[in-house]
Amino acid sequence: MHVDIITIFPSMFDSVLNSSILKRAVKKGKLRVTVNNLRDYAEDKHNTTDDAPYGGGAGMVMKVEPIAKCLKSIEKKKKGFKILLTPAGKKFDQKMAIKLAKKKNLILVCGHYEGFDERVKDYIDEEVSIGDFVLTGGEVPALVVIDAVVRLLPGVLGNKESAKNESFMADFLDYPHYTRPADYKGKKVPEVLLSGNHKAIAKWRSEEALKLTKEKRPDLLKEKTNI
Ligand code: ADE
C-alpha cells in the first residue's frame, strides 16, 4: 500500500512512521509513505495555505487551491482513495479499517484551524472522523487511520492468527489476556488457560469476549443485530 499524506506539519509524522510495526511494514515493502508538504503547493510567495472566512468570524480556513493542486500532482502518478480528516466525517472504526486495508493507495488530507473551504470536499472520496472530539489538526487522526489499516495488511503482523481474528474483533471486544506468572500475589490465571485443551480455551475466550462486550460496550452488540 502507498499512503500519501498532505499536511502543513510534515515533521509530525517522523517518529511514528519510524517506530515499531509501521517501520517494519516499510522495511518489508508492505507500506510506502510520502509526506507531502502542502506549503509547496501554495500560490503566493508567503506559502499561504489558509485565509480568513468569507462572512467574517473567528479563525482561519484552509484554502481550496493548494489542496486541489497537491492532489492533482499526486494523482498524476497514481490514483488513490482520498480521505479528508475532519470531526464532521464518518466515524472511523474497525470495519472502516478493514475496508481501507483493501485499497491500493490512500491519500490522507490533514487540515488545521477552523476547517476546510467547503469546496475541498469536491475532491474527496470520504470524510473521516476518529471520534466526537475536536483536535488541533488532522495529523494525529491520519496516524490513527494509518496504524489501524497497516496492521491489517497481509504480512505486516508476524502472527497470522492476529489478522484472522480481525472481522471478529470489529464486533466484539477482545478476550482477557494473561502471561507468566500463573500466580501473581494470589491473583491466579484462569485454570482453563493452563489446561492445554485448545477447544476449551477457544470456548472460554469467545464466552469472555461476549461477556466483556455486553458489560462494557453493549452498543456494539446492538449495532450487530440492527444489520
Ligand atoms: N480534526 C480535528 N479533529 C478531528 C477528529 N476528531 N477526527 C478527524 N479529524 C479531526
Residues whose N, C-alpha, C, O or C-beta is under 5 A from the ligand:
A	BS01	ADE	L85 T86 P87 V128 S129 I130 G131 F133 V134 L135 T136 G137 G138 P141
